[in-house]
């Protein structure tokens, strides 16, 4: 359900290499589980979200770069990231191997292959879209008040915003 958050967290805590004791069977099951969770699609979404930031960074760093060269760079960057997404997924395997026993991986696979698991996977995008909208609404309704309280607390400690 929160696969994009999970994938991001996993990327931060990834440890290289699956222990030999975990074996190929467990690794293969983990790869199947990751594929069922749509990790490669999530990586593609993250790449798409990064493109504007990459474009801006290169434009700032190389202000004399012609627009067509900038776009060619951004396109090549995104293509290369997509080509290497399986390398990223491979880095996620050790995290699953560390966190879950083979029996737990089997249980997760069974769940994802069940009717409810398939429904969850099919609904994930809609759930995430709803959560994003809820977050935006929450921010609109609470953002200014939260910022005001935070600022007041900092100023109460003698710091000034200028």
N, C-alpha and C positions, 0 to 999 in steps of 0.2 A: 504494500500500500504506500509506504513512504520510501519507495525504492530509490528515488533521486537523493534523498537525504542519506539513506543507508550507503549508497554507492559513494557519495562524497565522504562520509565518515570512514568508510573502508579504505578509500584512497589515502587518507591521512594516516591511518594506523597499519597499513599493509606491511607485512614482513615478507622478505624474499624467501622463496623456496618452500616446498611442502616437505616435511620430514619424511625420510625414507620409510619409516614405520607406517605412515599413513597409506602408502601404496597407490598404485595406479587406479585401482577400483574406486577408492574414495575420491581421488582427484577427478576421475571421469564423472562420478555422480555429482560432485560439486559443480563442475562445468555445465552439466545438464541443468542443475538447479539455477545457476546464474543465467543460463540461456532462457529458461522458463520465466525468470523474473524480468527479462527484457533489458539486461544490463547494457548490451551493445546499443540498443535504441536510446537508452538514457545517456550513454556516452555521446552519441550523435547529437542529442538535444543540448548537452553541455557545450559541445563544440560550437553548435549554432549560436548559443548564447554568448560564447566567448568572441565570436567574429567581430562584433562592433568594438569591443575593447581592444582587440588586436589591431584593428584598423586605426583606431584613435592613437594607440601607442606608437605605431609605425609612422603615422602622419606627424605626430609631435616630434619624434626622434629624427625624422627625415623630412623636414618641411618642403624641400625642393624636389621631392620625388613626384614625378608626374602621376596624375590620378589613375591612368591605366596601369602603371607599374604598381601602384598601391593595391589596386584591385587584383592584379595578377598575383601579388604576394599573399594577400588575404585568401584568395582561392587556393593557392598552392599550400598554404599553411593548413587550411581546413581539410583539404584532400589528404595531406600527409598524416594529420591527426586521425582521420577516419581509417586510413590504411593501417595505423598502429593500434587501433582500439583493442584488438585481441591481445596485444602485449599488456595493455592495462588490465583486461579481464584476467589474464594469467596471474597478475600481481594480486588479484583479489582472492584467488584460490587459497593461499595460505591463511588468510583471515578466517574464512569459513572452516578450514581444517583445524585451526586453533580453537575456534568457538564452539564447534559442533562435533559430536561423535559421528561415526558412520551411521549408527542407528538413528540418530537425530536427523541426519541428512536424508536417510530413507523415509522418515516420517514426514519431513518437509516435502519431499518429492511426492509422496502419497497424497498429501494435502493439496499440493498444486495440481495434481492430476485428477482430484475429485471435482465434483460439480461445483461445490462452494469455492474451491481454489481457482477453478477456471473463471467463475463469476468474479472473484476478487481481481484476478489478473485483467479481465476484460473491463472492469470498472475503474481501474487505477487512474487512468488519465482523467476521467470525470471527477473522481474523488480529489485528485490533486488540483484540478481546475477550481473545484468548489472551495478547497482549502485556501488557494491563492486569493480568490474573491473574498473569502471571509477575512483573510489577513489584511487585504486592502481596506475593507470596511472597518475592521478593528483599528487600523492605523489612522484612517480618516476620523474616526470617532474619538480616539484616545491619544493619538500622536502628540498633539499640541499640549495636552494636559500632562502627559508623561514627560515631555521635554521641559515644561515649566517647573515641575517638581524636581527633576534632576538638576536643573540650573539653580533653583533655590537652595538645594542641598549643598551644591558646590560653593555657591556664594556665601552660605552660612559658615563655611569653613574658611572664609576670608579670601577666596579667589574671585577675581572679577573677569567677566567676559567683555572684551572690547571690540 
